[in-house]
Amino acid sequence: MATCKKPSTLLICAVFANVLGSARVQAEISAFRGSVRTTVQERIDGQAASFNESTDEYALSRGATPIDAGAELTSTHLDDVLIASGQGYCLLNDPRIPEGENPAEYELEVGCFSNSPRMAYTVTSFAGQTRRIVFGPTVPGTTSVFRPATGQQIESTIFLGGTVLFWSTLPSGSLRDTHASIVVTVRDSRRVLVDPSVLSLRLVFEGDELGQVDSSVVSNRPGSSPILFEVHDLTALRALADSDEAAAALVAQADVLGLDTLVAVLIPWQRLRYTYDLRLNAAFELTADFELSVRNGPQGSGVAAVMGRPFDVLEELLEQSVTGIDGRLVQESVNILARHATGATGGANEAASPYPGGSLCGALGPASVGAIGLWLSWCWFLGLERRRRADR
């Protein structure tokens, strides 16, 4: 059975399947397509203003990877003092070109803030990949002697993780008009007469005037365990401070700066299971899309979020937004909290280890396909580690 090494962000792998102890079925991947897109929309007095977009894509015939996209918009006073900014970045490595132990990788990061009563931003990063797949026998010179019955399915898994940080420099601590969302979708091209999504997840966090963050989850995974996440405001961080140095560092920064609102949303690694039909010798496409978006309000609020890596540009964004803040310390502390998160406040624990072993894909469990006994044959993996700037 094929195995997967320790990934750094998103790992996509095909795993062989044993059928009836003798025949074998393999997922053959004949084509790839990938794309990334980052957009920044500036709003002035609530109305759409400047817009900046960056895109890139690849296909099987193209060799130049990785691909990435980055966009940024800023606003300054007449004396060149930065008063508002929105920026985003995403990266996709071609999974056909292994890079160390990680043959494929998504990294998404977005952030915005405003110290202007008129300016605000919406920032969105997107990464997607489509694979053309056919299931068939793997033994040369043989043909399949069985046909899966209607309703037989393969179970696959996406591993999800990320972090969101909200802050306010207002005396009231308001997070009015702030927003963050994570959208994950997997689509099966054969589902032409029904909704093609075999997995659909939308996780939304909304700030309010009291400096609180409310959450909502919309998913097409009935009966599955709840999505795990932790929401830590300053009250919760103070409760952790005696036993957690990272929480204590965040509290100390907030106290020194006089911030009443600092909210960290931690989404630990967790399995999102989904199923799709097994049909032999019939090519189809599976598409996985990941979207990360944030929005801030005018005058004193900021939001930043990551998927697939720890924060990398939060340090810069915070130091532009909050006078006197130690951006590096806050970034490091939030990244440490994210690595230790269990999702205890988000629901039943279905979280995965942040450092899975080499048999990750094959160890995720069997799919239910009647007497065939087909093991997991496809997985998309989204984690929180990365290679560059590994000191953070």
Number of C-alpha atoms within 10 A of each C-alpha: 10 14 16 20 16 18 27 25 25 29 24 19 19 21 20 20 25 16 16 12 9 8 17 16 22 19 22 19 15 12 13 20 17 22 21 27 25 30 26 30 21 25 18 15 11 13 11 13 13 13 15 16 17 18 18 17 19 20 15 13 9 11 11 11 15 17 19 22 23 23 23 22 19 18 18 12 10 7 6 8 10 16 19 29 24 31 27 32 25 29 24 26 22 24 20 12 14 11 12 10 12 21 21 23 24 29 27 31 32 33 32 31 34 28 24 19 14 15 24 33 32 27 30 28 31 26 25 20 23 20 18 17 20 19 19 18 20 17 13 6 6 9 11 14 7 11 10 15 12 10 13 18 19 21 22 22 22 25 22 25 30 27 26 27 23 29 29 29 24 17 11 13 20 23 30 19 15 29 25 27 20 21 17 19 20 22 19 20 16 15 14 8 6 7 10 17 19 19 21 19 19 15 16 18 20 19 24 15 13 12 23 20 23 12 16 10 13 12 16 14 16 7 6 14 15 17 23 24 25 19 22 21 21 19 14 14 21 17 14 16 17 10 10 15 14 21 23 18 18 23 25 14 17 19 12 10 15 12 19 21 23 23 24 25 24 27 25 30 28 26 22 23 17 19 17 19 18 20 19 17 14 11 17 16 18 19 20 21 18 21 21 25 27 30 27 30 29 24 20 24 31 33 33 30 26 28 28 26 25 30 25 18 19 25 17 13 21 24 14 20 24 20 10 12 17 16 20 16 16 21 22 21 19 24 22 17 19 25 20 11 20 24 24 14 13 16 14 14 16 18 22 16 13 19 14 14 14 14 14 18 28 22 12 17 14 16 18 17 19 12 10 18 16 24 24 22 24 20 22 19 27 28 30 28 20 19 12 10 8 9 6 16
